[in-house]
Amino acid sequence: MLQPLVPEQVRRAVAAATTPATRLILAFAAVHAPRVAQIATLMLDDVDIGNRRLTIAGRVRPLDDLTLKLLLNWLEHRRTRWPNTANHHLLINNQTANRTTRASNHWISTAIRGQAATLERLRVDRQLEEAMDHGPDPLHLAEVFGLDEKTAMRYADSARRLLETSAESWSVVAASTDDQC
């Protein structure tokens, strides 16, 4: 069964993200749940700031306030650091700024490597959170994140179990409270 991250794990990952690029990468994983390779292949054209949209792997997603802020910070940093780059990838670094290739998956995930809340764990946590917040509906998960049916059913099943466990815990607490009254 998939398990959510604990807040301390997320806090440590946030603290490890110290550059504009890593902060944006962390937000992508935690809010929009793309895989590392999908983050690496994002292009400047995948960002529509005026309409507050982001296209990841062909799926259009609304840009939340946090991601928008971090995206604007990154774009300003990118423009200042590499004003003449011809690279149309959203995320570039010293090695890719003078070429047109994408940044490596290794570079994308380096900043929080070694953390309990890796980019992959943040992605999984976000999808599990969606399943718990909006009900364990695999069709909803497949639509929001572009998951295949088996993966969507696995997230829905884990969310259902977590919700049932939580409900059972509350029943025990409520019964205990009633006994004390």
Secondary structure, 3 states (H helix, E strand, C coil): CCCCCCHHHHHHHHHHCCCHHHHHHHHHHHHHCCCHHHHHCCEHHHEECCCCEEEECCEEEECCHHHHHHHHHHHHHHHHHCCCCCCCECCCCCCCCCCCCCCCHHHHHHCCCCCCCCHHHHHHHHHHHHHHHCCCCHHHHHHHHCCCHHHHHHHHHHHHHHHHHHHHHHHHHHHHHHHHC
